[in-house]
């Protein structure tokens, strides 16, 4: 990549769904934009998550861009829930269609981004040594892009093949007849188990926390379903802007109806499949007693499906409310444990002591395997941001500022780091809503903001300290209204030793969040400090 010595208007970090839309949007505004992407091609998490069974649990018709009717009309989804290859093909289709690659440097991992207050310019450097300058930086580096492999003793000593679900190789992995260990039973692990189980000679699943897994009931999309979407897409997309994903949102609570009606509703949604189950009643996320009824319904299904009662008991989640860890979706997961060659190891009974050259050793036994799949998650929401050496005003480091938690305003910006925008990061609805809806809302808002600054001849924007302090309070208050705070989840950073325990996403909903962001903009960017062009470096 050649160095660009003249400052660009915009540098975008990351060429996933968010970064690609950002390139398109800023080009439309007539701005110079360049994107830096660590991977060899577009796709973000969908480039890397090639593990068997990888599939999105937001329905494909909704997990797609809404900004272009032409793109929507020219792409046909084949299944209710698209698998990773189809999502990646869609992302490539959009990149080609909008000719986005000419403004992307691949294999260009950003190492640092340093603010020069005199020039009011960001200086961005890649690990390969390229340098760029830009007035604005858009961090579209992904909320679930920095994989985490726990520091198990001997983790690198294994002599077979090992993979992390989030860094899966491009070449196919042959599981046929192999002995395989899967460590981790979150969304990635359970999908991998479901897909791998029928192929392997032996599968050992290492579970620390059992999760609630709802069947997906995936199926091919027929013409009638596609036509229904096409005929109603304007209304559907408008509604999605308010609710995120188009689940059925009821107005009654789980305890407002009698037992028979409650069970019937759970059964209907279980049979329908997907995350819609968690929305069976309007208080599953907020009321423990209501949540208990949903949780018990799922535990009954587990005991019904899994033949061995001891294994079934181990698979039943009891230590956190349903949905307080990200709900998982896959058909056939519980059924896999009825296969004679699939074994569950409950790490709470028999702890994982070490990875050995031959496999995985627990307190009681060494499981010899040919392959290990680490489905052990991510340093979520903040990991990709603090991994870059970002320095703002007076050389202040972002990782230092966020050492006790990611202080920010609207999830979009943080004080002391002017002209640096974060897409679907901490403090925004991000992972709690359909990512595509959140991404489009963010990029549109950021683009309007930058266009307004240009019209006003302003040089920079950053939040007030008081505005971000109030926002953090609001984010915490929204989380405290929910049961999310009752689980040791990655939403709270609980999966990364030493990470501050702070509920990261905004739990107030995309509709309310969108309203707040729009009001802030309409009120002249209330809570932000805008510095005029003629006064570089001035902060008030
Ligand atoms: P995850 O939800 O964080 O799951 C990681 C798993 O590894 C958990 O079961 C965790 O156990 C286990 N683990 C972590 N450290 C461990 C240790 N030291 N010893 C033993 N077990 C350990 O990660 P993920 O499954 O990759 O999913 C992350 C998120 O990506 C999802 O929640 C979802 O938002 C997204 N995703 C979505 C889809 C989809 O759309 N279907 C698919 C994949 C991913 P504990 O629970 O005990 O920590």
Boltz pocket constraint, residues with backbone or C-beta under 6 A from the ligand:
constraints:
  - pocket:
      binder: B
      contacts: [[A, 55], [A, 56], [A, 57], [A, 58], [A, 144], [A, 150], [A, 165], [A, 183], [A, 184], [A, 185], [A, 186], [A, 187], [A, 188], [A, 189], [A, 191], [A, 206], [A, 207], [A, 208], [A, 209], [A, 326], [A, 327], [A, 329], [A, 347], [A, 352], [A, 375], [A, 376], [A, 377], [A, 378], [A, 431], [A, 488], [A, 490], [A, 495]]
      max_distance: 6.0
